[in-house]
Amino acid sequence: QECGYSPFCRVETINNITFGNSVTEIGRTAFVRCTGLKNLTFDNSVTKIGVYAFFECTGLESITFDNSVTKIGPGAFYNCNGLKSITLGNSVIEIGTMAFYDCCSLTNFSLENSAVTEIDAEAFMRCSCLKSFTLGNTITEIKKGTFAGCSGLESLTLGNALKYIDDSAFNGCTSIKTIYSLNPIPPTYSAEFTNEQYLNANLYVPKGSLAVYQSTSPWKNFWSINEFDSTGIENVTVNDSCEDDIYDLQGNKLPTQKKGVNIINGKKIFIK
């Protein structure tokens, strides 16, 4: 069954929602401007979040998707400007157009271990507080305006299947300082980064691919291009002690955290 068309529009007193096992889809504009909603968890029955389902739910702070949701529809969380945390289940395969447009409180997002294969145009446009983003290894394309206006984006990890980046994907992303590109073959990207980024940002590429990046635009314009062993983080083990296990991207154990990307207890963490 579908949780209908705008049945709770502007109901500001809704704080929490529990969906019964019979609800499989959240329909178009179902909870538009329910500004009192703070936390949202989708249980094991919901498979699809409809178009603009939670449009301008400005009080929403966290979302947890379980392992049944497969599609987040266009504009599903458009202008949820209080949203700080998103936890994806392993079943989400598509993030729709403008799904998280103008979610300007979101600071970090990772698709590293997700099943997402498609991020539609402008999905994270104007997420101005977004500092780091990690694409999964199942994504082949970054579409039009996906991160446009993400002026705070500092660290970007591009998965090893990425082949194409639209010219407008990073418009206005003036703060990028670190890029990890995991594909040995440089993704096609006809646009340019800023001169400041070419001078000051660090580009990391897989071991053995330095020469091809140094000969391919626009990647060749970075002054700092470094190789790293992208397989070094795959076999990190986590012990049961109270102390953190800290590694660099080459799989070397570190005594303390360092600036940049650290592997802490098996998870990639960016340290400013």
TISE-427530 format. One record per residue (C-alpha): residue number from 1; z, y, x. Coordinates in nm, 4 decimals. Example, Ala and Ser with C-alpha at 12.3 -4.5 7.8 and 13.67 -1.06 7.14 Angstrom:
<rs>
 num        w        v        u
   1   0.7800  -0.4500   1.2300
   2   0.7140  -0.1060   1.3670
</rs>
This chain:
<rs>
 num        w        v        u
   1   0.0000   0.0000   0.0000
   2  -0.0442   0.3606   0.0983
   3   0.2306   0.6212   0.0926
   4   0.0285   0.8616  -0.1227
   5  -0.1521   1.1917  -0.0970
   6   0.0868   1.4847  -0.0354
   7   0.3769   1.3387  -0.2383
   8   0.6434   1.5115  -0.0280
   9   0.4607   1.8322   0.0692
  10   0.7035   2.1090   0.1784
  11   1.0168   1.9077   0.0906
  12   1.2359   2.0777   0.3509
  13   1.5477   1.8726   0.2695
  14   1.4036   1.5450   0.4045
  15   1.5842   1.4683   0.7316
  16   1.5145   1.0999   0.7885
  17   1.2624   0.8522   0.6505
  18   1.2820   0.4733   0.6241
  19   0.9637   0.2936   0.5236
  20   0.9909  -0.0353   0.3333
  21   0.7984  -0.3430   0.4410
  22   0.5351  -0.2876   0.1728
  23   0.4166   0.0461   0.3182
  24   0.1196  -0.0145   0.5485
  25  -0.0338   0.3332   0.5681
  26   0.0942   0.6915   0.5615
  27  -0.1673   0.8806   0.3618
  28  -0.3388   1.2134   0.4130
  29  -0.0961   1.5116   0.4209
  30   0.1884   1.2927   0.2894
  31   0.4667   1.4906   0.4585
  32   0.3035   1.8275   0.5262
  33   0.5545   2.0964   0.6322
  34   0.8638   1.8808   0.5800
  35   1.0381   2.1059   0.8298
  36   1.3786   1.9377   0.7993
  37   1.2496   1.6061   0.9349
  38   1.3926   1.5511   1.2859
  39   1.3419   1.1894   1.3889
  40   1.0749   0.9451   1.2825
  41   1.0559   0.5697   1.3418
  42   0.7746   0.3513   1.2144
  43   0.8848  -0.0049   1.1432
  44   0.6844  -0.3260   1.1529
  45   0.4635  -0.2731   0.8482
  46   0.2933   0.0658   0.8975
  47  -0.0433   0.0282   1.0698
  48  -0.2052   0.3704   1.0254
  49  -0.0909   0.7332   1.0204
  50  -0.3312   0.9336   0.8024
  51  -0.5036   1.2692   0.8459
  52  -0.2544   1.5574   0.8806
  53   0.0201   1.3222   0.7571
  54   0.2976   1.5205   0.9272
  55   0.1165   1.8534   0.9653
  56   0.3532   2.1347   1.0738
  57   0.6710   1.9287   1.0540
  58   0.8140   2.1839   1.2938
  59   1.1661   2.0358   1.3021
  60   1.0437   1.6951   1.4183
  61   1.1888   1.6180   1.7642
  62   1.1108   1.2519   1.8320
  63   0.8680   0.9832   1.7177
  64   0.8900   0.6093   1.7845
  65   0.5941   0.3864   1.7035
  66   0.6627   0.0143   1.6806
  67   0.4143  -0.2621   1.7549
  68   0.2259  -0.2451   1.4250
  69   0.0738   0.1056   1.4265
  70  -0.2837   0.0884   1.5553
  71  -0.4210   0.4342   1.4731
  72  -0.2763   0.7856   1.4759
  73  -0.5106   0.9828   1.2516
  74  -0.6731   1.3236   1.3088
  75  -0.4208   1.6065   1.3061
  76  -0.1403   1.3624   1.2212
  77   0.1222   1.5698   1.4045
  78  -0.0681   1.8990   1.4263
  79   0.1614   2.1899   1.5180
  80   0.4797   1.9814   1.5267
  81   0.5991   2.2400   1.7757
  82   0.9527   2.1013   1.8063
  83   0.8343   1.7559   1.9157
  84   0.9876   1.6590   2.2514
  85   0.9611   1.2798   2.2702
  86   0.6953   1.0224   2.1792
  87   0.7436   0.6475   2.2285
  88   0.4285   0.4435   2.1711
  89   0.4241   0.0783   2.0753
  90   0.1848  -0.1668   2.2372
  91  -0.0437  -0.1776   1.9339
  92  -0.1695   0.1839   1.9217
  93  -0.5354   0.1811   2.0239
  94  -0.6615   0.5176   1.8981
  95  -0.5223   0.8714   1.8999
  96  -0.7256   1.0870   1.6623
  97  -0.8775   1.4338   1.6951
  98  -0.6096   1.7038   1.7281
  99  -0.3403   1.4397   1.6649
 100  -0.0826   1.6312   1.8713
 101  -0.2519   1.9719   1.8742
 102  -0.0108   2.2560   1.9590
 103   0.2918   2.0295   2.0070
 104   0.4175   2.2919   2.2473
 105   0.7629   2.1402   2.3170
 106   0.6271   1.8104   2.4507
 107   0.6814   1.7978   2.8288
 108   0.5804   1.4482   2.9435
 109   0.3597   1.1739   2.8038
 110   0.2454   0.8422   2.9480
 111  -0.0099   0.5868   2.8328
 112   0.0336   0.3808   3.1498
 113   0.1372   0.0584   2.9772
 114  -0.0214   0.1241   2.6388
 115  -0.3183  -0.0384   2.4648
 116  -0.4837   0.2965   2.3827
 117  -0.8595   0.2818   2.4411
 118  -0.9659   0.6075   2.2760
 119  -0.8267   0.9604   2.2730
 120  -1.0386   1.1805   2.0484
 121  -1.1328   1.5444   2.1070
 122  -0.8579   1.8075   2.1379
 123  -0.5855   1.5453   2.0865
 124  -0.3349   1.7283   2.3103
 125  -0.4906   2.0740   2.3037
 126  -0.2451   2.3642   2.3497
 127   0.0504   2.1436   2.4422
 128   0.1508   2.4288   2.6683
 129   0.4790   2.2776   2.7953
 130   0.3212   1.9453   2.8912
 131   0.3959   1.8987   3.2626
 132   0.2767   1.5463   3.3323
 133   0.0347   1.3069   3.1667
 134  -0.0570   0.9509   3.2647
 135  -0.3700   0.7885   3.1231
 136  -0.3739   0.4131   3.0808
 137  -0.6212   0.1823   3.2514
 138  -0.7985   0.1098   2.9218
 139  -0.9360   0.4620   2.8730
 140  -1.2929   0.5252   2.9911
 141  -1.3490   0.8822   2.8684
 142  -1.1620   1.2105   2.8330
 143  -1.3304   1.3942   2.5477
 144  -1.3948   1.7571   2.4541
 145  -1.0927   1.9840   2.4891
 146  -0.8432   1.6967   2.5133
 147  -0.6049   1.8981   2.7322
 148  -0.7507   2.2475   2.6870
 149  -0.4804   2.5118   2.6843
 150  -0.2193   2.2846   2.8466
 151  -0.1263   2.5700   3.0767
 152   0.1889   2.3999   3.2101
 153   0.0214   2.0728   3.3124
 154   0.1167   2.0050   3.6765
 155   0.0702   1.6316   3.7359
 156  -0.2158   1.4172   3.6105
 157  -0.2760   1.0452   3.6600
 158  -0.6246   0.9185   3.5707
 159  -0.6543   0.5451   3.4988
 160  -0.8756   0.3067   3.6947
 161  -1.1282   0.2610   3.4098
 162  -1.1995   0.6330   3.3639
 163  -1.5705   0.7093   3.4022
 164  -1.6359   1.0417   3.2295
 165  -1.4499   1.3698   3.1731
 166  -1.5948   1.6266   2.9340
 167  -1.6590   1.9702   3.0837
 168  -1.4031   2.1333   2.8514
 169  -1.1317   1.8699   2.8842
 170  -0.9096   2.0789   3.1141
 171  -1.0006   2.4351   3.0131
 172  -0.7015   2.6598   3.0795
 173  -0.5075   2.3965   3.2762
 174  -0.4314   2.6421   3.5548
 175  -0.1095   2.4814   3.6838
 176  -0.2392   2.1432   3.8028
 177  -0.0859   2.0609   4.1407
 178  -0.1223   1.6843   4.1714
 179  -0.3987   1.4474   4.0594
 180  -0.3912   1.0697   4.1041
 181  -0.7340   0.9206   4.0366
 182  -0.7030   0.5410   4.0278
 183  -1.0737   0.4613   3.9954
 184  -1.2426   0.3950   4.3335
 185  -1.5578   0.5413   4.1781
 186  -1.5079   0.9150   4.1085
 187  -1.5233   0.9951   3.7352
 188  -1.8159   1.2131   3.6311
 189  -1.6931   1.5699   3.5709
 190  -1.9443   1.8546   3.5763
 191  -1.6919   2.1365   3.5396
 192  -1.4895   2.2944   3.8193
 193  -1.1217   2.3276   3.8898
 194  -0.9967   2.6703   4.0044
 195  -1.0310   2.7890   4.3629
 196  -0.6511   2.7969   4.3866
 197  -0.6320   2.4330   4.2801
 198  -0.8952   2.3316   4.5343
 199  -0.6876   2.5048   4.8001
 200  -0.3335   2.4060   4.7006
 201  -0.3439   2.0958   4.4776
 202  -0.3218   1.7416   4.6149
 203  -0.5775   1.4799   4.5138
 204  -0.4823   1.1153   4.5698
 205  -0.7513   0.8446   4.5578
 206  -0.7463   0.4658   4.6023
 207  -0.7477   0.3251   4.9533
 208  -1.1042   0.2840   5.0766
 209  -1.2559   0.5456   4.8443
 210  -1.1908   0.8621   5.0462
 211  -1.5494   0.8984   5.1678
 212  -1.7059   0.8747   4.8217
 213  -1.4654   1.1328   4.6771
 214  -1.5357   1.3626   4.9728
 215  -1.9052   1.3502   4.8870
 216  -1.8832   1.3834   4.5067
 217  -1.8454   1.7064   4.3062
 218  -1.6105   1.8497   4.2047
 219  -1.3642   1.6214   4.3864
 220  -1.5061   1.7003   4.7299
 221  -1.3910   2.0615   4.6939
 222  -1.0209   1.9749   4.7215
 223  -0.8861   2.0589   5.0639
 224  -0.6190   1.7917   5.0404
 225  -0.7564   1.4458   4.9557
 226  -0.5366   1.1514   5.0480
 227  -0.5739   0.7772   5.0090
 228  -0.2991   0.5602   4.8619
 229  -0.2639   0.1895   4.7928
 230  -0.2909   0.1764   4.4137
 231  -0.1856  -0.1903   4.4140
 232   0.1419  -0.1160   4.5875
 233   0.3286  -0.0385   4.2666
 234   0.2362  -0.3496   4.0722
 235   0.4949  -0.5886   4.2157
 236   0.8021  -0.3683   4.2256
 237   1.1080  -0.5700   4.1247
 238   1.4128  -0.4255   3.9555
 239   1.7564  -0.5650   4.0380
 240   2.0638  -0.5613   3.8186
 241   2.2754  -0.3356   4.0373
 242   2.3826   0.0117   3.9347
 243   2.1795   0.1727   4.2134
 244   1.8245   0.2866   4.1509
 245   1.5371   0.1160   4.3294
 246   1.3103   0.3970   4.4515
 247   0.9600   0.3401   4.5934
 248   0.6627   0.5546   4.6832
 249   0.3144   0.4790   4.5525
 250   0.2433   0.2625   4.8561
 251   0.5294   0.0287   4.7609
 252   0.7608   0.1500   5.0391
 253   1.1286   0.1665   4.9440
 254   1.2822   0.5150   4.9738
 255   1.6489   0.6013   5.0403
 256   1.6356   0.8973   4.7978
 257   1.3946   1.0587   4.5543
 258   1.1226   1.2804   4.7001
 259   0.9000   1.5490   4.5534
 260   0.5948   1.4181   4.3734
 261   0.5574   1.0730   4.2169
 262   0.8362   0.8175   4.2686
 263   0.8604   0.4625   4.1328
 264   1.2187   0.4455   4.0057
 265   1.3335   0.1120   3.8639
 266   0.9720   0.0152   3.8081
 267   0.8705   0.3353   3.6286
 268   0.6577   0.6189   3.7633
 269   0.8590   0.9428   3.7652
 270   0.7380   1.2880   3.8734
 271   0.9984   1.4885   4.0688
 272   0.9483   1.8637   4.0998
</rs>
